[in-house]
């Protein structure tokens, strides 16, 4: 049984839950309900038995977000830069699992979301065995530590080879902002994270031949060019 209920912000009951915690948050974020810890509850989060769970995407929100072009984090119509909050693997292969957000909403999430700001925090899946778990930053089970907010007008919805998972192929960024533990990431941290990603591709590329090696080199160059400038 799907225990996902309606969102409190959809009815008058939700008004009582609205309370600013992050006074420097973008205005759209300050309009979101907050959970018991005071964290704003993003648009995509499912409400289970009356409580929000940031780890679970409410699939009923995916359709409206895509069809009405709503911010995945605040739920308001997108305007200006379309931004994607992603891990380093997505920066490398330019494929992500989550719809776009406002640039400032994405930067806020990268600064405040516990799963993106605490690399050593393990995601608990307790009680989520039957639920679809799509944590912020994509499908990877590990916490990447470094994440990027990637603004681009170029995107193309596609499907994962499992035939079910919606993906977005994204184009050249108009701007990027790298974060680690809720603060701007250094060039060294970004390059270390990207090196880890690139290393995971090396065995497959070595087996696949020269064309794959050439592609790996090209992808490596293009992503390293987006790392923060040296101090
Ligand atoms: Zn937003």
Boltz pocket constraint, residues with backbone or C-beta under 6 A from the ligand:
constraints:
  - pocket:
      binder: B
      contacts: [[A, 28], [A, 71], [A, 72], [A, 73], [A, 74], [A, 75], [A, 76], [A, 101], [A, 102], [A, 105]]
      max_distance: 6.0
